[in-house]
Amino acid sequence: MSKGVVLSEVREKITALDQKLLGLLGERRQLSLSVAQSKIDTVKNVRDTEREEALLIDLIQRGHKLGLDAHYVSQLFHVIIEDSVLNQQAWLQERANHQHESPIARVAFLGSKGSYSYLACHRYFSRRVEDIVEVGCDSFSDIVNQVESGQAEFGLLPIENTSSGSINEVYDVLQHTSLSIVGELTQPVEHCLVTAIDTDISQIDTIYCHVQPYQQCSQYLSKYKGIKFEFVESTAAAMEIVQQRQSEKVAAIASQEGGSLYNLNAIERKIANQLENHSRFIVVARKAVEVAVQIPAKTTFIMSTHQASGALVDALLVLKSNGISMTKLESRPIQGNPWEEMFYIDVDCNLHHDNMQKALAELNEITKDIKILGCYPSESIQATPVAEVLLNSNTPV
């Protein structure tokens, strides 16, 4: 038997195994939804980290006997557990808010096909609706206007990035809208240099990009002094220009996944300042949502304090005294009020929790103004903790 025939047979076996894996993953996902249904009456939390850890330890030990690395097994099953948790949360949220009426959602986001917002939009709503009507927008204020006017049910807004930090324009838009935050999503971002024609970086004289990716890739881009940078309103717009020009001298900063939608090839990968690069998005709607009690929740609010020494510290101590964990604090100037600031705060707590209600009552006594922007399910799924000694061990514990 020739080597070519052997190779084809091996590939056929791999393909058959991959198809079996897909079938098993689909079956597991359905079983995880059954678990969510069983938690309705018992009001148990979606996550059981003690069970997850015991499961992972058992799987790592079984994997070791099969020649599988502990890190490989733990990373693989973290993705599976994350999918299970997010699907259970989405199902419980749908039930809590009676969102069964329409399987279609109109969603406003920045840019168009292939933009990072486009990819995040499809990732978030794929768990919640059968079909998405895409409403591409040119600005953050346009996204908000689309939802406020009822032309879209939801809006997706990038709020911060691990590399370039907070997106101040979005915070400023939130200050003046009546919309509520109803969800969040953290999307991994891998910036690439994409071109329409296979070329080398030395041949490129112009790069099209949105300002945020440019900032996030500044260290890589600073090496190329002769390149001209053209800033456009979105990553999708940058890819459209490169696709239209069909030149070996132009490129765009985009994801490999987004570039493939425009038949663009990645000639340079992982060009961001930080390899672990993630963007956090929020989902806004006209109506607030109730967060199912089994789901970990976040509450976001803005407040302004009196112009007095220690006013902000006093406000933050209220959260601490009520056992509320703050995950984000951002200050922005109040438009029209020179030298005054508005503080945006994220906390890990359900708005309707007794501690949260008590803290808000106390804050109302010592601050000038408080506005609740939303209470929504937390989708920051942390990896299940597994003892480091087990991960680094070559033998079963």
C-alpha positions in Angstrom: 0.0 0.0 0.0 1.5 3.4 -1.0 2.1 6.2 1.4 -0.6 8.3 -0.4 -3.2 5.6 0.2 -2.3 5.3 3.9 -2.4 9.0 4.4 -5.9 9.2 2.8 -7.1 6.4 5.0 -5.8 8.2 8.1 -7.4 11.4 7.1 -10.7 9.6 6.6 -10.5 8.1 10.1 -9.8 11.6 11.5 -12.7 13.1 9.7 -15.0 10.3 11.0 -13.8 10.9 14.6 -14.3 14.7 14.2 -17.9 14.1 13.1 -18.4 11.8 16.1 -17.0 14.5 18.4 -19.4 17.1 17.0 -22.3 14.7 17.6 -21.2 14.1 21.2 -20.7 17.8 21.8 -24.2 18.5 20.5 -25.6 15.8 22.8 -23.7 17.2 25.8 -25.1 20.7 25.1 -28.6 19.4 25.1 -28.0 17.6 28.4 -26.6 20.8 29.9 -29.9 22.6 29.1 -31.7 19.8 30.9 -29.5 20.6 33.9 -30.7 24.3 33.7 -34.3 23.2 33.6 -33.8 21.1 36.7 -32.4 24.2 38.6 -35.6 26.2 38.1 -37.4 24.8 41.1 -34.4 24.2 43.3 -32.9 27.7 42.6 -29.4 26.3 42.4 -26.7 28.4 40.9 -25.7 27.6 37.3 -22.1 26.9 38.3 -21.0 24.3 40.8 -17.2 25.0 40.9 -16.5 22.1 43.3 -18.1 19.6 41.0 -16.3 21.2 38.0 -12.9 20.9 39.7 -13.5 17.3 40.7 -14.6 16.6 37.1 -11.5 18.2 35.7 -9.2 16.3 38.0 -10.8 13.1 37.0 -10.6 13.9 33.3 -6.9 15.0 33.6 -6.0 11.7 35.3 -7.9 9.7 32.7 -6.3 11.8 29.9 -2.8 11.1 31.3 -3.4 7.3 30.8 -4.2 8.1 27.2 -1.1 10.2 26.7 -2.9 13.6 26.8 -1.2 16.6 28.4 -3.0 18.0 31.5 -3.0 21.6 30.1 -4.5 20.3 26.9 -7.3 18.5 28.7 -8.0 21.4 31.1 -8.1 24.0 28.3 -10.3 21.9 26.1 -12.9 21.2 28.9 -12.8 24.9 30.0 -14.2 25.8 26.6 -16.8 23.1 26.9 -17.8 24.2 30.5 -17.9 27.8 29.4 -20.3 26.9 26.5 -22.4 24.9 28.9 -22.6 27.8 31.5 -23.4 30.5 28.9 -26.1 28.4 27.2 -27.7 27.6 30.6 -27.6 31.3 31.5 -29.2 32.3 28.1 -32.0 29.7 28.5 -32.7 30.9 32.1 -32.7 34.5 31.0 -35.1 33.9 28.2 -37.5 32.1 30.6 -37.2 34.9 33.2 -38.0 37.6 30.7 -40.5 35.9 28.4 -38.5 36.5 25.2 -40.0 33.6 23.3 -42.2 35.8 21.1 -39.7 36.6 18.3 -36.9 34.3 17.1 -35.4 37.3 15.2 -33.5 40.2 16.6 -32.5 43.5 15.0 -29.1 44.5 16.3 -27.2 47.7 15.8 -23.4 47.6 15.9 -20.4 49.5 14.7 -19.3 48.9 11.1 -20.6 46.1 8.9 -19.7 42.6 7.8 -16.4 41.4 9.3 -15.9 44.2 11.9 -15.0 43.1 15.5 -18.5 44.3 16.6 -20.1 42.2 13.8 -18.2 39.1 15.1 -19.2 39.8 18.7 -22.8 40.4 17.7 -23.1 37.0 16.1 -21.3 35.3 19.0 -23.6 36.8 21.6 -27.0 36.5 19.8 -26.3 33.0 18.4 -27.3 31.6 21.8 -30.4 33.7 22.0 -32.2 34.0 18.6 -32.5 32.0 15.4 -31.8 34.9 13.1 -30.1 38.3 13.3 -31.1 41.4 11.3 -27.8 43.3 11.0 -28.0 47.1 11.4 -24.5 48.5 10.6 -23.8 51.9 12.0 -21.1 54.6 11.5 -20.9 55.8 15.1 -21.7 54.9 18.7 -24.3 57.6 18.9 -26.0 56.2 15.8 -26.2 52.8 17.5 -27.9 54.4 20.5 -30.3 56.3 18.2 -31.2 53.2 16.3 -32.3 51.5 19.5 -33.9 54.5 21.1 -36.1 55.1 18.0 -37.1 51.4 17.9 -35.4 50.7 14.6 -33.4 48.1 16.4 -34.2 46.0 19.5 -30.6 45.9 20.7 -27.4 47.8 20.4 -23.8 46.4 20.8 -21.2 48.8 22.1 -17.5 48.2 22.8 -16.8 49.5 26.3 -13.1 48.7 27.0 -10.1 46.8 25.7 -7.3 45.1 27.7 -4.7 46.9 25.6 -6.1 50.4 24.9 -8.3 50.7 27.9 -11.7 52.3 28.2 -13.5 53.7 25.2 -14.5 57.1 26.5 -16.9 58.0 23.7 -19.1 55.2 24.7 -19.1 56.2 28.4 -20.1 59.7 27.3 -23.0 58.4 25.2 -24.3 56.3 28.1 -24.4 59.4 30.3 -27.3 60.8 28.2 -29.3 57.7 27.1 -32.4 56.2 28.5 -31.4 52.7 27.4 -30.5 49.9 29.8 -27.6 47.6 29.7 -29.0 44.1 29.4 -25.9 42.0 28.6 -22.2 41.8 28.2 -19.7 39.9 26.2 -15.9 39.6 26.3 -14.5 38.9 22.8 -10.9 37.7 22.2 -9.2 40.0 19.7 -6.3 38.9 17.5 -5.2 41.7 15.2 -3.7 40.8 11.9 -2.4 42.6 8.8 -4.6 41.6 5.9 -4.2 42.2 2.2 -6.1 41.4 -1.0 -3.0 40.2 -2.8 -0.3 38.1 -1.3 2.6 40.4 -0.5 5.3 41.3 2.0 5.2 44.0 4.7 8.1 45.7 2.9 5.9 46.4 -0.1 3.1 48.1 1.8 2.9 51.9 1.9 -0.6 52.4 3.3 -2.5 50.7 6.1 -6.2 51.4 6.7 -7.6 51.0 10.2 -9.9 52.2 12.9 -8.2 54.2 15.7 -8.7 51.6 18.4 -6.9 48.7 16.6 -4.1 51.2 15.7 -3.6 52.1 19.3 -3.6 48.4 20.3 -0.9 47.6 17.7 1.2 50.7 18.2 4.4 48.9 19.2 4.4 46.7 16.1 3.4 49.6 13.8 6.1 51.9 15.1 8.8 49.7 13.5 7.6 50.8 10.0 8.4 54.5 9.6 7.6 54.8 5.9 4.0 53.5 6.1 1.1 55.9 5.9 -1.9 55.3 8.1 -5.4 56.1 7.0 -8.0 56.1 9.8 -11.6 55.0 8.9 -14.8 54.7 10.8 -14.6 51.0 11.3 -12.5 47.9 10.7 -15.1 46.7 8.2 -14.6 50.0 6.2 -10.8 49.3 6.2 -11.3 45.8 4.8 -13.7 47.1 2.1 -11.2 49.6 0.9 -8.4 47.0 0.7 -10.7 44.6 -1.1 -11.6 47.3 -3.7 -8.1 48.5 -4.3 -6.6 45.0 -5.0 -3.1 46.3 -4.5 0.0 44.7 -3.0 0.8 48.1 -1.4 -2.2 48.4 0.9 -3.3 46.5 4.0 -5.9 46.7 6.8 -5.7 45.9 10.5 -8.4 43.3 11.1 -9.0 39.8 12.4 -8.2 36.8 10.3 -11.9 35.7 10.6 -13.2 39.1 9.5 -10.6 39.3 6.6 -11.7 35.9 5.3 -15.2 37.4 4.7 -13.7 39.8 2.2 -11.3 37.2 0.7 -8.3 38.9 2.4 -5.3 37.0 3.6 -3.4 37.6 6.9 0.3 38.3 6.1 1.1 39.2 9.7 -0.6 37.7 12.8 -0.7 38.6 16.5 0.5 42.2 16.0 -1.2 43.6 19.1 0.8 45.1 22.0 -0.6 42.4 24.3 -1.0 38.8 23.1 -3.9 38.4 25.6 -6.1 41.0 23.9 -9.8 41.1 24.7 -12.6 43.6 24.1 -15.6 43.9 26.4 -18.9 44.8 24.8 -22.2 45.7 26.4 -25.7 45.1 25.0 -28.3 47.9 25.4 -32.0 47.8 24.9 -35.0 50.1 25.6 -36.3 47.8 28.4 -34.4 46.6 31.4 -34.2 42.8 32.1 -34.7 40.7 35.2 -31.7 38.5 36.0 -32.6 34.9 36.9 -31.6 34.2 40.5 -29.4 31.2 39.5 -27.2 33.5 37.4 -24.3 35.7 38.7 -25.3 39.4 37.9 -23.5 42.7 37.4 -25.0 46.1 38.1 -23.7 49.2 36.4 -24.6 52.7 37.6 -23.2 56.2 37.4 -23.0 58.8 40.2 -21.8 62.3 40.8 -20.4 63.3 44.2 -20.4 66.6 46.1 -17.3 68.7 45.6 -15.9 67.9 49.0 -12.7 66.2 50.3 -13.0 62.4 50.5 -16.5 62.3 48.8 -15.6 59.6 46.4 -13.9 57.5 49.1 -17.0 57.8 51.3 -19.1 56.5 48.5 -16.8 53.6 47.8 -16.7 52.6 51.4 -20.5 52.2 51.3 -20.0 49.4 48.7 -17.3 47.8 50.9 -19.4 47.9 54.1 -22.2 46.2 52.3 -19.9 43.4 51.0 -20.3 44.5 47.3 -17.3 43.9 45.0 -16.5 46.7 42.6 -15.0 45.5 39.3 -14.8 48.8 37.4 -14.4 52.5 38.2 -14.2 55.1 35.4 -14.4 58.8 35.7 -15.7 61.2 32.9 -16.2 64.9 32.9 -19.8 66.1 33.2 -20.5 68.1 30.0 -21.5 71.7 30.8 -20.1 71.5 34.4 -16.4 72.4 34.3 -14.1 70.4 36.7 -17.0 68.1 37.8 -16.9 64.4 37.1 -19.3 61.5 36.7 -18.2 58.1 38.0 -19.1 54.9 36.2 -19.2 51.8 38.5 -19.6 48.1 37.8 -20.3 45.8 40.7 -20.7 42.0 41.0 -24.2 42.1 42.6 -27.8 41.8 41.5 -29.7 45.1 41.6 -32.5 43.5 43.6 -30.2 41.9 46.2 -30.8 43.3 49.7 -27.2 44.4 50.0 -27.4 46.3 46.7 -30.6 48.0 47.7 -29.2 49.0 51.1 -26.0 50.4 49.4 -28.0 52.4 46.9 -30.1 53.9 49.7 -27.0 54.9 51.6 -25.4 56.4 48.4 -28.5 58.4 47.7 -27.9 60.1 51.1 -24.3 61.2 50.4 -24.1 61.7 46.6 -25.6 64.4 44.2 -27.0 62.0 41.7 -27.3 58.2 40.9 -28.5 56.6 37.7 -28.8 52.9 37.2 -27.6 51.9 33.7 -28.6 48.2 34.0 -28.5 44.9 35.8 -27.5 42.0 33.6 -26.0 38.5 33.6 -22.2 38.3 34.1 -20.5 36.5 31.2 -17.0 36.7 32.6 -16.6 32.9 32.9 -13.4 32.2 34.9 -11.6 29.0 34.3 -12.3 26.3 36.9 -9.5 26.3 39.4 -7.4 23.1 39.2 -4.4 22.7 41.5 -1.2 23.9 39.8 0.7 20.8 41.0 -1.7 18.6 39.1 -1.4 20.6 35.9 2.4 20.5 36.1 2.6 16.8 37.1 3.6 14.1 34.6 2.0 11.5 36.7 -1.6 11.2 38.1 -2.2 12.7 41.5 
